[in-house]
Amino acid sequence: MSWYGRADGRQHRRLAPAAVLALALLPLAALLAACSGAADGSPSSVPGAGVSGAGVPVVTTSSVFADLVRQVGGNRVDVVSLVPRGVDPHTFEPKPSDAARLAGARLIVMNGLGLDDWLAKTIESSGSTATVVRLGENLPGVEYIAGGGAVEPNPHLWLDVSYAMKYVDRLADALAAADPAGATAYRDGAAAYRTRLVDLDRWVRDEIATIPAADRKLVMYHDAFPYFTRAYGLTAVGTIVDAAGQEPSAGEMAALIDAVRASGARAVFSEAQFPPNLVQRLADETGARVVSDLYDDALGDPPLDTYEAIIRHDVEQLVTALRPAGSS
């Protein structure tokens, strides 16, 4: 499927019973939301309505993508993320109230590539007629990385800042198509944001360069950073789990412990939304340092509530953990 079109995307995992019930209740939720606005500030389900009705109503899956939309669209967009900050989009279960959000959207933004394909069925059930943008699919100029045995390539393109710029360009085009009167504003917003991202990409490279080449090795909780490590000259010795929501077998954990010891990797990294027990176990067995507050699929609370902020935070954590004391 192309990146731009109606929501008839693929479904890659069986819905849990709670999700089935949620989908069954979607039409009722949409009807109730149309009769009265939600008290928590969520958008009305009246077609064309957004969070406050002040701009083009846009719904995203991840809070990261919501921030990209805001940076491009400014006050012309009214954007809400279905997946709350700090929640993993891989395992998110849509709620009945999400029907109202989708039914009221003019534009729906997701990543695709298996990260958030649960959204396709939810859109279909909501009756939304919004245009759907799949940011990561068929993106020109991208060298995709295999996704750990999955059919799709790894979906975490945006952690390479140069690929995040491609997301920005795609969003500018989609917003201009949804709101032709704002086309110039979206182009200008994207250009200004791109300038900041160019600076961010340069800063990341400069910071990683302060780590001696022999020490640029790390272990990750799950396989979210391959585009980042490839772009910025780091080596991932291994990952603790193949995918979010899974746990390694005893044999897999033993093999990873051996790999960490053999490589001399100095640190084990995990994201803030995951439990730290497996990371701590690996660190206890190898003597590696634990860093358990990285961000990738979701934003955090202020000040870590923008894409730029989480990239800077992650790089600072990586450099602090991997750079030997006294080096510069």
N, C-alpha and C positions, 0 to 999 in steps of 0.2 A: 504494500500500500504506500502511496506517496505521502509526503509529510503534510499535505494540505488537502483536506476534504472532509466528508461526513464521517461520523463515528461508527464505523463498522469494523473496528480493529479486532485483533485476535484475542482469544482467552487462553491463557497458558496454565492456569492452576484451578483445581477444584475449589469452589467456594465453601467455606465453613458453614455449618447450619445457621449461625447467627447472621452471616452475610446473606444467605438465602432468604431468611425472614426479613432482613432489611430491604432486600430488593422487592419482595412481595408488597411491602408497605410503602414503596416509593410513590405510587400514584396518590395514595391517601395523604402522604406528607406534602406532596406538591399542592394538592387541593387546599389543605389546611393553611399552608404558608401563603397561598394566594389570597385567603380571606383575612389574614392578619399577619403583620410583620413579626419576625422573630425578636424576642426580647434581648437576645445576646448580640444583636447587631449583624447577624447573618442576613444575606440578601433575600428579598422577596422572590417568589417563584413566578411573578408576573413577567411574561416574556419581555426582554429588554431591560429588566431591572437589575441593578448591581447592589453593592453593599449599601450605598447611600443614594444611588441614582444620580450621582454627580458626574460620572464619566462613563466611558465604554465599559460595560460589565465583562470582566475577564475572570475565569476560574482556572487555577493551576492545580496540579497534584502537589508538588513539593514547594515548600516555602522558599527554597533557593530560586525556583523559576518565578515565583511571585515577585521577588526582589528584582530580578532581571526585567520583568515587565514594568515595574514601577520606575526603574532607572531610564528605560526607553520612553515610556508613555507619560511620565510626570502626572500632572493634574488632569490629563485627558482620560486617564484610565481609573477604573474602580475595581481593584483586584483582590481576590481572596484565595487562599490556599486550602484545599480540602484536608491535606495532611498537616496536623498541627506542628509547630516548631518542636524539635526534639523527638519526633516520632519517626520511625523507620518506614519509608514508603514501600519497601519490598513486602512488608507483612501487614500493611494497613487494611482494615476492614471498613468499607463505606457504611455510613449511617443513613437511616431514612431521611434525615434532614438534609442530606447532601443532594437529594432530588431537587429541592428548591433552588439551590445554588446553581446546579447545572441547567435547569429549565430556564433560569433567568439570565444565562450568560449569552453574550454575542460571540465570544471567543473562548475556547477551552485549550489549555496548554498542558502538555504532558511530555515525557521524555521518549517513551517507547522503548524498544529493544529489551522488553521483558521487565523493566524496572517497575512500571506502573500500568501494565496492561489490564489490570483489574478494572480500570476506569471504563473500558469500552462497553462492558455489559451494563454498568451503572448508567452511562449516558443513554444507551438504548432504552432502558427501563424508564428513564426520566422523561422521555419524549423531547429532549432538547434538540433544537435545530441549529445549534451553534456550529461554527467552523472549528475544526479540531486541528491543532498544530502539534506534530510529533517532532520535537526539537532535535532528537538524536538520530533520526532515521534518514538514510540517503543524503547525508550531509556532504556537500562537495568539499574536496580537499582533505578529507579525514582518512587517516590510516587506522582502520579499526583493529582492535585487539580481541582475540578469541576470549569467549566468556566462560572459561572453566568447565568445558564440556556441554554448556547450554547451546541451543540452536543459535540464539542471537549472539552478537559480539558483546563484549563488556559494555554496559550502558553509561559508565561514569565519565563521559567525555569532558564535561565542564570543569573538571579538576585540573586539566591543562588549560591555562588561561587563554591561550591562543584559540582553543576550541570554544571556549565560552564566548569569545568574540563572534564566532560563527553563529552561535545561538542568538546573540544580540541582533545580527543582521537578519536572521530569519524572523525574529519577533517584530522588527521594524516593518518588514514587508507584510506580515500578517496583520498587524495593527493598521497599517495604511489601507489594506484591502477592506478591513472591517469598518474603518472610519476615514473615508477618502478626504474629508475636509481637514483632517489632521495630518495628512501625509508629510507635509513639510516639517511639522513639529516632531513627528516620529523619526524622520531622517536626521534632524538636528540633534534630538535626544540620543539617538544611537551613536552619532559621530562623537558627541561629547563624552559619552560613556566609554566608547572605544578608546579614546585618548587616555582615560584613566586606567583602562585595562592594559594598554600598552605599557604604561608606567608600572603597573602592578606586576606584569610578566617580567619586566626588567629587574624589578626589586627582588622577586623570587629567585631569579638566576643569580643575582649578586649575593644573596644570603646563603644559598646552597653552596656557592663557591667558597665560602669560608670554612666549610667542612672538608678536612683532608680526604682525598679521593678514596683512600683505603677504608675510611670510616663511613662511607655513604651506603651503608647496608642496614636494612630494617626488616622487621616482621610486622605484619598487619593482622588485625582481627579478621577482616574479610576482604575480598578482592575488589576494593573500591578505588584503589590508587594506581592502577597500572599506567594510565595515561599521564598522571602526575609524575611518577617515577621515570618514565621514558623521556618525558619532556625536559626534566630538570636534572638528569644524570644521577639518579639514585638506583639502588638495586634492592628489590624485594626478595629476601631469602626464602620467605614462605608466608602462608596465611594460615590462621588457626582454623577457620571454618570455610567451606567451599561457598556457602551462601548464607545470608542472614536467616536466622531461625533454625539453623542446623547446629549439630555438635560433632566434633571429631571422634572417631573411634580411638580406642587405646593405642592401637598400632599406628594410626596417623599422628597422634600426639607424640608418641615415642620417636617417630621418624623426624618430626619437626624439631623436637628437642635436640636430636643428634645434628640436624642441619644448622641450627643456631650455634651450637657449640663449635662445630667445624668451621663456620664462617666467621666467628668472632663478632657477630652483630651485637651492637651495644644497647639496643632498645627494642621494646615491643610496644606497638601502638594500637590503640583501640579508639572507637568513636564514643562520644558521650552517651549515646542512646543505648549502648550494649552493656550487659552485666560484666563486671571486671574479673569474675572468678577464673575463667580460662586464661586470661592474660596474666593474672597473678601467678597461676600455677606454672606457666611457661617461664616466667621470670624467676620464680623460686628455683626451678630446675637448672637454669642456665646462668643466673647472675645478671641477666640483662635488666636494664632499667625499664620501669613501666610508665607509659604515658597514656592515660585513658580518657582524654578529653579533646580528641580531634573532632572535626565536623566535616561532613561531606554531603550526605543526602538531605540534610535539613539544617536550618539555621537554629541559633540559640536565642537566649534572651539578650536584651541590650547589654553591652555594646556589640555582641556577636550576632546581630540581626540583619546583616547584609552579606552579600556574596564576597565583597572585598574584605570585609572584616574577618570572615572565617578563613579565607585563604591566608591572610596575614597571621592570624592566630595559629593556624596549623604549621606554617613555616617556622614561626618563632619556637613552637614546641619541638619540632624536628631538629632545628639547629641547636637548641639548648641541650637536647638529649644526645645528639650524635657528635657534636664537636668536643674534642678532648679539652679538659680544663687547661687554661693558659694559652690555647691556640687562638688565632684570629684570622 
